[in-house]
Amino acid sequence: MTIILENTNEPVETGDLIRRRVLFAAKLVVAAGLLSWLFTSGRLDFSVLARAESYVLLAIAGLVTLASMLVLVWRWVWLIRIQGLSIPTWTAMRFTWFGFFANMFLPGAAGGDLAKAYAACKHQPDAKTRAVSTVFMDRIIGLHSLLFIGLLAGLCILSSGCSSRQAGVVWLAILCFAIASAGLFLLLWRASGGLVLRVLPGRFRSTLSDSLGLYRQSWRKLLAIWLYSGFCNALAIAAYVLVAAALGTQATFSLVLAIPLVILAMSLPISPGGLGVGEVVGSELFAEFGLSNGGLVVLVVRLSIIALATPGALTIFGSSSLSRPVEGKCTRKT
């Protein structure tokens, strides 16, 4: 890929672009290595699919996966409205699917948020910071409510008795939830939020401060969105549970605990879309609680999401529409 310098027609290959390509290739190697290790060690057995106990459950899991992706659109739309911006639901759906598609190529399961943030910026050129804040607040609220579900499942496991290693997994989930809670509180609390803003470039501070102020003023709406997010995450977890059941894995509280930790692990920028990372973590966590096919369950859900997200590629071909702003209440330049 090349770029054209201003006032010249000479293409110049950028060193930054080369570094990105090398880094992306390295992450692909990591993903391939992890999946190969699972396959050669017998932890990823594709023959299980051929003898699945219920293909009907697999089909239902696909529909539930689609529903879990669709409901996320409204969560984002409501956050956009808190910021005094406007976006048609269909446009929000296109941007969300663009993020799902881009997530296949960007590091970590949260990589698609960068693509959606880019689309939001192009759509709201007069309120870029506020638009971007909705994308990342959407991610923060989503992960926090997801970890809360894992926390509840973990507490049920502790109350019913478990091994020390299993208790360690539960306490890991509790720690992750505590860290996420502290981060969310510090971001939205006025006093600590000011400290966070000081590490940002000065040109972003004023607008981001206004953006956080709108979230604080709408804390009741944020709470409602958080509760709705729990419903969204319950659908996502249900898709994994249905796939596990179809492959002969018993649905237990341990499964509900493991899935949020798997999704959190996939958010780490180690491989494109968390490929390989989620499968390894899923395999190990399932095995820790005596459950089978962890890596395969994660991979099947991933493949269904990829299949459903592929139409997001159409957004790229119509990328000129990303720059069409919709008139909103906020017109501050950022």
Secondary structure, DSSP 8 states (H G I E B T S, - for coil): --EE-TT---EE--HHHHHHHHHHHHHHHHHHHHHHHHHHTTSS-THHHHT-S-HHHHHHHHHHHHHHHHHHHHHHHHHHHHTT----HHHHHHHHHHHHHHTTTSBBTTHHHHHHHHHHHHH-TTSHHHHHHHHHHHHHHHHHHHHHHHHHHHHHHHHH---HHHHHHHHHHHHHHHHHHHHHHHHHSHHHHHHHHTTS-HHHHHHHHHHHHHHHHTHHHHHHHHHHHHHHHHHHHHHHHHHHHHTT----HHHHHHHHHHHHHHTSTTSBTTTTHHHHHHHHHHHHTT---HHHHHHHHHHHHHHHHGGGHHHHHTGGGGG-----S-----
